[in-house]
Amino acid sequence: MNTTARYFLSYSSVKLPLKLVNEITEADLNYRNFYYLGHFDGDGQLLHCQKIVYGEVESEHHYRYGDGGELAWAQITEDDEVREIDF
């Protein structure tokens, strides 16, 4: 699957999938202690998101969508704890 990686400063809601906001360029990463790395499909849906803190992955989300574009499944990893949610 062809995806596009983009970088962000934050997200706007705790509702899944996360809504990443305040996009930055790869060059801006040199000035950041943390950021979010999002991988998007050709339709712009977020498939994978990582919170990067001091160069290390602190948390990550993986998403799958149904045929109608609705979120069908999420896997969230935080502090070595993995949770899966079916919608």
C-alpha positions in Angstrom: 0.0 0.0 0.0 1.3 3.4 -0.9 1.3 5.8 2.0 2.4 9.4 2.7 4.3 10.4 5.9 3.5 13.8 7.4 4.6 15.5 10.6 2.4 17.3 13.2 2.7 19.2 16.5 -0.5 17.9 18.1 -3.9 16.4 17.8 -7.3 18.0 18.3 -9.5 15.3 19.9 -9.2 12.1 21.8 -11.9 10.6 19.6 -10.4 7.9 17.3 -8.9 8.1 14.8 -6.8 11.0 16.1 -7.1 14.2 14.2 -3.5 15.4 13.8 -3.1 19.2 13.6 -0.4 21.9 13.1 1.5 20.2 10.3 5.2 20.9 10.1 7.9 20.1 7.5 10.6 17.5 8.0 13.1 20.3 8.3 11.2 21.6 11.3 11.9 18.4 13.2 15.4 19.6 14.1 13.8 22.2 16.5 11.3 19.8 18.2 11.6 17.6 21.3 8.4 15.8 20.3 6.1 15.5 17.3 3.6 13.2 15.7 4.4 11.2 12.6 1.3 10.2 10.6 1.1 7.8 7.7 -1.9 8.4 5.4 -3.4 6.4 2.5 -4.3 7.9 -0.9 -7.7 9.0 0.5 -6.1 10.9 3.3 -7.1 8.5 6.0 -4.7 8.1 8.9 -3.4 4.5 9.0 -0.6 4.7 11.5 0.5 7.4 14.0 3.5 7.6 16.3 4.3 10.1 19.0 8.0 10.7 18.9 9.7 12.1 22.0 13.5 12.8 21.9 13.8 10.5 18.9 12.0 7.5 20.6 8.5 6.2 19.9 6.4 6.9 23.0 3.1 5.7 21.7 1.5 4.6 18.5 -1.9 4.0 16.9 -2.7 1.7 14.0 -6.1 2.0 12.2 -8.2 -0.1 9.8 -11.3 1.2 8.0 -14.5 -0.4 6.7 -15.6 -0.3 3.1 -17.6 2.9 3.7 -14.5 4.7 5.2 -15.6 4.3 8.8 -13.1 3.3 11.5 -13.4 -0.5 12.0 -10.4 -1.3 14.2 -7.7 0.4 16.2 -4.6 -0.8 18.0 -3.1 1.6 20.6 0.4 1.0 22.2 1.4 3.1 25.2 4.0 2.2 27.8 4.4 -1.3 26.3 0.6 -1.9 26.8 -1.3 -2.9 23.6 -5.0 -2.4 23.4 -7.2 -3.4 20.4 -10.6 -1.9 19.8 -13.2 -3.2 17.3 -15.9 -0.7 16.2 
